[in-house]
Amino acid sequence: MAESPVNYLLNKLAQFVENEVQVLTGAQEEALSVRGELERVRAFLRVADSLEESDNEVKVWVQQLRNTAYDMEDSLDEFSLLLRHDHGVGFISLISRMSCCIKNLKARYRLTSEIKRINSKVKGICNGHRRLRHKFSRAQQNPSSTGADNTWQDHRGNALLVDETDLVGIEQPKNELVGRLLEGALGREVISIVGMGGLGKTTLVKQVYEDPAVKKHFMAYAWITLSGSSKIEELLTDMLDQIMKVIRTPVPPGAYTMNSHWLKTIIKDLLQRRRYLIILDDAWCINEWDAVKHALPNNCQGSRVIITTRNADLASTTCKEFNGLVKNMEPLDPAQSWELFCRKTFQGNSCPSPLEEICEYILKKCEGLPLAIVAISGVLAGKDKRRIYEWELVRRSLRTEIDCNDKLKNLKRVLSLSFNDLPYYLKSCFLHLSLFPKGHRIKCQRLIRLWIAEGFVEKKEGKTLEEVAKDYFMEMLNRSLIEVAAKQSDGRVKTCRIHDLLQDIITSRSTDQGFAEIAKEENHEWPDKIRRLSIQNTLQTLPRNWSLSQLRSLYLFGVEKSLMNSVLACDVKLLNVLDMQAAPLTRFPAQVADWCCLRYLSFRSTEVSTIPRSIGKLQNLETLDLKQTNVTELPVEILKLQRLRHLLVYRYKNVSYSSFKFGFKALRGIGALQSLQKLCYLEADDESNSSVIRELGMLTQLDRLAILKLRKEDGRDLCLSISKLTRLRAISVASVDDDEVIDLQHVLSPPPFLERIYLRGRLGALPHWLPSLSSLMKLNLRCSRLKNDPLVPLENLPNLVHLELLQVYEGSSLCFKAESFKKLKTLALDQFDELMSVEVEKGAMPYLEMFIIQRCKLLEKLPSGIEYLKKLEVLKIFDMPDELVKKLVLGGHNDDYQKVAHVPQLYYGHWKDEGWDVQLIERSVQRDHCREIRSVHVPSTSTSSNQYPPCWK
């Protein structure tokens, strides 16, 4: 993969020529020459990358170009470091400056020579491009001509020929789809089956398509395989051919030479008066859908279109245009996976007991992916069941088997296709996931900040880099390359993960292409040069005399302290990313302050407690992540970091019901950090900090602001600052103590895109501007102690989905009125000390899914009208009066029990012995509301940001 590093280098060359080449005698012509040569070959790089896997000559050429781009980037950055050397002040600095000038002259001469050498090398590589031009041209003219694509088409053909007796777990989804085809609306409808490659989408739809009842129901039908390579005229001709055969009519004369417009017209006319079924298999992009949709009339005959795709965005778009259903293809459950595995591996017999543990491990890696189970079963089926070592060898070397075993080529190809289809800017982002350990849940925000620091994210007019990176993330999600592991209550993706086998494949690619090295075994083979390095778990030592001088990114996961110290002792002056989250680190390593290229620095969840003044040398730093460290104060030199975008300095500790947050002391002059987008958590309790609160209004790029220990007298200044922060999306404010009033009534113009608000402290009244926030999705109020009902001003917020109220109201009753809180999904009421009754009117909170009631000591009955909450899935009751809990546990015919008979899950519990005693009651409508009760004691933990019981999350 050369397109990404070459594009990155071209951007860097442009900056270098513009800003620094004037101080480098004789280099301007050479730098411009390199730039020109790379510009000329850039147009062919995407084609070259697509041929890299199948053509060794192209692979060598791409590798040479990629390595040369890396060498050039290193040279440019080394020179930039020389120019930015800080000599200090005074006589000693003068001597230092004179000495440095002499060294710089030598370094500049060396760099000029290096650029000349690289220019000569680039010209030689580009001449190689001319030798390969015929291959590039042929691939551009006919993308489907490669052997890989032909094999892929053969594989798709095999999927259409699978015998139904060889299938597992298909009966239920097949019956659901058949029912959808035969019944339902008379209008035209699209059903999009979406999921990652290998889930069996084509196989499922083929079984539906061949069902006799389906064939009998539709008067015309056709199966079209798209796969991103066919020409539109060929697809339409194929569709016309199939339709004419079904209706037993000859193809119109000249149809095979018609253009796409006339073909669509003929097909549309044929289908206008017929109930039809069209299958569009393996759609990759919206253009394919746009090319055929106008040939499919809405004839009110009950016609159906089924699309299989890996692209969730395409699936959603088609169903919006043609009313329909998006069906996410689910992997097999463990029992189905085991059944399929035994059927294929042991010809339907049970697994021999000595092999069970090995087989269970291998099957776990398949994660319910039918293609993976069948392919790996094919490898194991030929093994001698008595030679357990051979089976163990497959278990240990599964990644190597996928790379080298011919029986697993189709599996690798299917999983690789999604990667091959990616644009270059997403390929780097996707390969980057290989740096994380298997099964690791990766925080979305962490990824976004890392991709920016790695240089993967391109500037787009009107968007911040973070917004562009989020688009990248969502595109990969929509392409079924990554999956959501957890979501926030307001719908935002919190963490993601990648399928184990897909991670094996990108790890191999990442290593083969010199993108990254993943070290987790003692016998690891180390290459001469490493660009990105991830050290994981079991590795104990580094090789002797080993150089990391070209290292750009370093990630540590679960390493021992001795190994961490060895790595930090290496010369890594060009390092851009240092991610040491949860490393055994007790102090800020002094040498890190000399790594001036750093853009991302994370000591999250370490024991670091102080930050040295030398951090001011990290002029390129964009992210400083000190969350869950012991840092409470930052040196004033932090204000030199003009490129800093994310400053996270806070920790939290939970004790019983109480949650304590600790931030860092506010710094005068913080308004100088004009690039800041996220600032958490600023402690503002010092009397001298009024000016700091006013300075916050200068940080106009902020989208997340969190303040602790706010004094009442600083409320007006904070309001004035908030009015200036038009990009703000989330704000958190806590008073100096829970009895201190937060005065937020003076906001003149609230940020128009504010989505999340967290307020802790007494409120005289709800801020008057709160009900006007049309973008607000999440509101968390604590210790407000309002005299007036807080629900009245909030009930018409159009996008509120999460409302959490703790000690907010001192009244005795609450009423959720009809037609109020129309989008609310999560509601929590906690410590309403005077509350005796809650009423839910019919039509209130129609989409509520989770209702939490806690520590309301006088509330002895469930809310009246709770039975109207038809979407309610989870009800959680904690530390409530015994009378209420008994009714729910004992069941029977009491009113409270009957009110929530429709709720699938009910949790109740209380705090005991420094932990939660939690019980779960599960109901199943299919089993006539029978109950299953599970109990568990969960010890308190200080590592969670949520003070509620674990099951609340």
Secondary structure as the mmCIF struct_conf table of DSSP 4:
data_model
#
loop_
_struct_conf.conf_type_id
_struct_conf.id
_struct_conf.beg_label_comp_id
_struct_conf.beg_label_asym_id
_struct_conf.beg_label_seq_id
_struct_conf.end_label_comp_id
_struct_conf.end_label_asym_id
_struct_conf.end_label_seq_id
HELX_RH_AL_P HELX_RH_AL_P1 GLU A 3 ASN A 19
TURN_TY1_P TURN_TY1_P1 GLU A 20 GLU A 20
HELX_RH_3T_P HELX_RH_3T_P1 VAL A 21 VAL A 23
BEND BEND1 LEU A 24 LEU A 24
TURN_TY1_P TURN_TY1_P2 THR A 25 GLY A 26
HELX_RH_AL_P HELX_RH_AL_P2 ALA A 27 LEU A 51
TURN_TY1_P TURN_TY1_P3 GLU A 52 SER A 54
HELX_RH_AL_P HELX_RH_AL_P3 ASN A 56 LEU A 83
TURN_TY1_P TURN_TY1_P4 ARG A 84 ARG A 84
BEND BEND2 VAL A 89 GLY A 90
HELX_RH_AL_P HELX_RH_AL_P4 PHE A 91 GLN A 141
HELX_RH_3T_P HELX_RH_3T_P2 PRO A 143 SER A 145
BEND BEND3 THR A 146 THR A 146
HELX_RH_AL_P HELX_RH_AL_P5 GLY A 147 LEU A 160
TURN_TY1_P TURN_TY1_P5 LEU A 161 LEU A 161
HELX_RH_3T_P HELX_RH_3T_P3 GLU A 164 ASP A 166
BEND BEND4 GLY A 169 GLY A 169
HELX_RH_AL_P HELX_RH_AL_P6 GLU A 171 LEU A 182
BEND BEND5 GLU A 183 GLY A 184
BEND BEND6 LEU A 186 GLY A 187
STRN STRN1 GLU A 189 VAL A 194
TURN_TY1_P TURN_TY1_P6 GLY A 197 GLY A 198
BEND BEND7 LEU A 199 LEU A 199
HELX_RH_AL_P HELX_RH_AL_P7 LYS A 201 TYR A 209
TURN_TY1_P TURN_TY1_P7 GLU A 210 GLU A 210
HELX_RH_AL_P HELX_RH_AL_P8 PRO A 212 HIS A 217
BEND BEND8 MET A 219 MET A 219
STRN STRN2 ALA A 220 THR A 225
TURN_TY1_P TURN_TY1_P8 SER A 227 SER A 229
BEND BEND9 SER A 230 SER A 230
HELX_RH_AL_P HELX_RH_AL_P9 ILE A 232 VAL A 246
TURN_TY1_P TURN_TY1_P9 ILE A 247 ARG A 248
HELX_LH_PP_P HELX_LH_PP_P1 PRO A 250 PRO A 252
TURN_TY1_P TURN_TY1_P10 PRO A 253 GLY A 254
HELX_RH_3T_P HELX_RH_3T_P4 ALA A 255 THR A 257
HELX_RH_AL_P HELX_RH_AL_P10 SER A 260 LEU A 271
TURN_TY1_P TURN_TY1_P11 GLN A 272 ARG A 273
BEND BEND10 ARG A 274 ARG A 274
STRN STRN3 TYR A 276 ALA A 283
BEND BEND11 CYS A 285 CYS A 285
HELX_RH_AL_P HELX_RH_AL_P11 ILE A 286 VAL A 292
HELX_RH_3T_P HELX_RH_3T_P5 LYS A 293 ALA A 295
BEND BEND12 LEU A 296 LEU A 296
BEND BEND13 CYS A 300 GLN A 301
STRN STRN4 ARG A 304 THR A 309
BEND BEND14 ARG A 310 ARG A 310
HELX_RH_AL_P HELX_RH_AL_P12 ALA A 312 GLU A 321
TURN_TY1_P TURN_TY1_P12 PHE A 322 PHE A 322
STRN STRN5 GLY A 324 ASN A 328
HELX_LH_PP_P HELX_LH_PP_P2 MET A 329 ASP A 333
HELX_RH_AL_P HELX_RH_AL_P13 PRO A 334 THR A 345
BEND BEND15 PHE A 346 PHE A 346
TURN_TY1_P TURN_TY1_P13 GLN A 347 GLY A 348
BEND BEND16 ASN A 349 ASN A 349
HELX_LH_PP_P HELX_LH_PP_P3 SER A 350 PRO A 352
HELX_RH_3T_P HELX_RH_3T_P6 SER A 353 LEU A 355
HELX_RH_AL_P HELX_RH_AL_P14 GLU A 356 CYS A 366
TURN_TY1_P TURN_TY1_P14 GLU A 367 GLY A 368
HELX_RH_AL_P HELX_RH_AL_P15 PRO A 370 LEU A 380
TURN_TY1_P TURN_TY1_P15 ALA A 381 GLY A 382
BEND BEND17 LYS A 383 LYS A 383
TURN_TY1_P TURN_TY1_P16 LYS A 385 ARG A 386
HELX_RH_AL_P HELX_RH_AL_P16 ILE A 388 ARG A 396
TURN_TY1_P TURN_TY1_P17 SER A 397 SER A 397
HELX_RH_AL_P HELX_RH_AL_P17 LEU A 398 CYS A 404
HELX_RH_3T_P HELX_RH_3T_P7 ASP A 406 LEU A 408
HELX_RH_AL_P HELX_RH_AL_P18 LYS A 409 ASN A 420
TURN_TY1_P TURN_TY1_P18 ASP A 421 ASP A 421
BEND BEND18 LEU A 422 LEU A 422
HELX_RH_AL_P HELX_RH_AL_P19 TYR A 424 HIS A 432
HELX_RH_3T_P HELX_RH_3T_P8 LEU A 433 LEU A 435
BEND BEND19 PHE A 436 PHE A 436
HELX_LH_PP_P HELX_LH_PP_P4 PRO A 437 PRO A 437
TURN_TY1_P TURN_TY1_P19 LYS A 438 GLY A 439
HELX_LH_PP_P HELX_LH_PP_P5 HIS A 440 ARG A 441
STRN STRN6 ILE A 442 LYS A 443
HELX_RH_AL_P HELX_RH_AL_P20 CYS A 444 GLU A 454
TURN_TY1_P TURN_TY1_P20 GLY A 455 GLY A 455
HELX_LH_PP_P HELX_LH_PP_P6 VAL A 457 LYS A 459
STRN STRN7 LYS A 460 LYS A 460
TURN_TY1_P TURN_TY1_P21 GLU A 461 GLY A 462
STRN STRN8 LYS A 463 LYS A 463
HELX_RH_AL_P HELX_RH_AL_P21 LEU A 465 ASN A 478
TURN_TY1_P TURN_TY1_P22 ARG A 479 SER A 480
BEND BEND20 LEU A 481 ILE A 482
STRN STRN9 GLU A 483 LYS A 487
TURN_TY1_P TURN_TY1_P23 SER A 489 ASP A 490
BEND BEND21 GLY A 491 GLY A 491
STRN STRN10 VAL A 493 ARG A 497
HELX_RH_AL_P HELX_RH_AL_P22 ASP A 500 ASP A 512
TURN_TY1_P TURN_TY1_P24 GLN A 513 GLY A 514
BEND BEND22 PHE A 515 PHE A 515
STRN STRN11 GLU A 517 ALA A 519
BEND BEND23 GLU A 521 GLU A 521
TURN_TY1_P TURN_TY1_P25 GLU A 522 ASN A 523
HELX_LH_PP_P HELX_LH_PP_P7 HIS A 524 PRO A 527
BEND BEND24 ASP A 528 ASP A 528
BEND BEND25 ARG A 531 ARG A 531
STRN STRN12 ARG A 532 GLN A 536
TURN_TY1_P TURN_TY1_P26 ASN A 537 THR A 538
HELX_LH_PP_P HELX_LH_PP_P8 LEU A 542 PRO A 543
TURN_TY1_P TURN_TY1_P27 ARG A 544 ASN A 545
TURN_TY1_P TURN_TY1_P28 SER A 549 GLN A 550
STRN STRN13 SER A 553 PHE A 557
BEND BEND26 GLY A 558 GLY A 558
HELX_RH_AL_P HELX_RH_AL_P23 LYS A 561 LEU A 568
TURN_TY1_P TURN_TY1_P29 ALA A 569 ALA A 569
BEND BEND27 CYS A 570 CYS A 570
TURN_TY1_P TURN_TY1_P30 LYS A 573 LEU A 574
STRN STRN14 VAL A 577 ASP A 579
TURN_TY1_P TURN_TY1_P31 GLN A 581 ALA A 582
BEND BEND28 PRO A 584 PRO A 584
BEND BEND29 ARG A 587 ARG A 587
HELX_RH_3T_P HELX_RH_3T_P9 ALA A 590 ASP A 594
TURN_TY1_P TURN_TY1_P32 CYS A 596 CYS A 597
STRN STRN15 TYR A 600 SER A 602
TURN_TY1_P TURN_TY1_P33 ARG A 604 SER A 605
BEND BEND30 THR A 606 THR A 606
HELX_RH_3T_P HELX_RH_3T_P10 ARG A 613 LYS A 617
TURN_TY1_P TURN_TY1_P34 GLN A 619 ASN A 620
STRN STRN16 THR A 623 ASP A 625
TURN_TY1_P TURN_TY1_P35 LYS A 627 GLN A 628
BEND BEND31 THR A 629 ASN A 630
HELX_RH_3T_P HELX_RH_3T_P11 VAL A 636 LYS A 640
TURN_TY1_P TURN_TY1_P36 GLN A 642 ARG A 643
STRN STRN17 HIS A 646 LEU A 648
STRN STRN18 ARG A 651 VAL A 655
TURN_TY1_P TURN_TY1_P37 SER A 656 TYR A 657
STRN STRN19 SER A 658 PHE A 662
STRN STRN20 PHE A 664 LYS A 665
TURN_TY1_P TURN_TY1_P38 ARG A 668 GLY A 669
HELX_RH_3T_P HELX_RH_3T_P12 ILE A 670 ALA A 672
TURN_TY1_P TURN_TY1_P39 GLN A 674 SER A 675
STRN STRN21 LYS A 678 GLU A 683
BEND BEND32 ASP A 686 ASP A 686
HELX_RH_3T_P HELX_RH_3T_P13 GLU A 687 ASN A 689
HELX_RH_AL_P HELX_RH_AL_P24 SER A 690 GLU A 695
HELX_RH_3T_P HELX_RH_3T_P14 LEU A 696 MET A 698
TURN_TY1_P TURN_TY1_P40 THR A 700 GLN A 701
BEND BEND33 ASP A 703 ASP A 703
STRN STRN22 ARG A 704 LEU A 710
HELX_RH_3T_P HELX_RH_3T_P15 LYS A 712 ASP A 714
HELX_RH_AL_P HELX_RH_AL_P25 GLY A 715 LYS A 724
TURN_TY1_P TURN_TY1_P41 THR A 726 ARG A 727
STRN STRN23 ALA A 730 SER A 735
BEND BEND34 VAL A 736 ASP A 737
TURN_TY1_P TURN_TY1_P42 ASP A 738 ASP A 739
BEND BEND35 GLU A 740 GLU A 740
STRN STRN24 VAL A 741 VAL A 741
HELX_LH_PP_P HELX_LH_PP_P9 ILE A 742 ILE A 742
TURN_TY1_P TURN_TY1_P43 GLN A 745 HIS A 746
BEND BEND36 LEU A 748 SER A 749
TURN_TY1_P TURN_TY1_P44 PRO A 752 PHE A 753
STRN STRN25 ARG A 756 ARG A 760
BEND BEND37 GLY A 761 GLY A 761
STRN STRN26 ARG A 762 ARG A 762
BEND BEND38 GLY A 764 ALA A 765
TURN_TY1_P TURN_TY1_P45 HIS A 768 TRP A 769
HELX_RH_3T_P HELX_RH_3T_P16 LEU A 770 SER A 772
TURN_TY1_P TURN_TY1_P46 SER A 774 SER A 775
STRN STRN27 LYS A 778 ARG A 782
BEND BEND39 CYS A 783 CYS A 783
STRN STRN28 LEU A 786 LEU A 786
BEND BEND40 LYS A 787 ASN A 788
TURN_TY1_P TURN_TY1_P47 PRO A 790 PRO A 790
HELX_RH_AL_P HELX_RH_AL_P26 LEU A 791 LEU A 794
TURN_TY1_P TURN_TY1_P48 GLU A 795 ASN A 796
TURN_TY1_P TURN_TY1_P49 PRO A 798 ASN A 799
STRN STRN29 HIS A 802 LEU A 806
BEND BEND41 GLN A 807 GLN A 807
STRN STRN30 TYR A 809 TYR A 809
BEND BEND42 GLY A 811 SER A 812
STRN STRN31 SER A 813 PHE A 816
TURN_TY1_P TURN_TY1_P50 ALA A 818 GLU A 819
BEND BEND43 PHE A 821 PHE A 821
TURN_TY1_P TURN_TY1_P51 LYS A 822 LYS A 823
STRN STRN32 THR A 826 ASP A 830
TURN_TY1_P TURN_TY1_P52 ASP A 833 GLU A 834
STRN STRN33 SER A 837 VAL A 840
TURN_TY1_P TURN_TY1_P53 LYS A 842 GLY A 843
BEND BEND44 ALA A 844 MET A 845
TURN_TY1_P TURN_TY1_P54 PRO A 846 TYR A 847
STRN STRN34 MET A 850 GLN A 854
TURN_TY1_P TURN_TY1_P55 LYS A 857 LEU A 858
BEND BEND45 LYS A 861 LYS A 861
HELX_LH_PP_P HELX_LH_PP_P10 LEU A 862 PRO A 863
STRN STRN35 SER A 864 SER A 864
TURN_TY1_P TURN_TY1_P56 GLY A 865 GLY A 865
HELX_RH_3T_P HELX_RH_3T_P17 ILE A 866 TYR A 868
TURN_TY1_P TURN_TY1_P57 LYS A 870 LYS A 871
STRN STRN36 VAL A 874 PHE A 878
BEND BEND46 ASP A 879 ASP A 879
HELX_RH_AL_P HELX_RH_AL_P27 ASP A 882 LEU A 890
TURN_TY1_P TURN_TY1_P58 GLY A 892 HIS A 893
HELX_RH_AL_P HELX_RH_AL_P28 ASP A 895 LYS A 899
TURN_TY1_P TURN_TY1_P59 VAL A 900 HIS A 902
BEND BEND47 PRO A 904 PRO A 904
STRN STRN37 GLN A 905 LYS A 912
TURN_TY1_P TURN_TY1_P60 ASP A 913 GLU A 914
STRN STRN38 GLY A 915 SER A 924
HELX_RH_3T_P HELX_RH_3T_P18 VAL A 925 ARG A 927
TURN_TY1_P TURN_TY1_P61 ASP A 928 HIS A 929
STRN STRN39 CYS A 930 PRO A 939
BEND BEND48 SER A 942 THR A 943
BEND BEND49 SER A 945 SER A 945
BEND BEND50 TYR A 948 TYR A 948
HELX_RH_3T_P HELX_RH_3T_P19 PRO A 950 TRP A 952
#
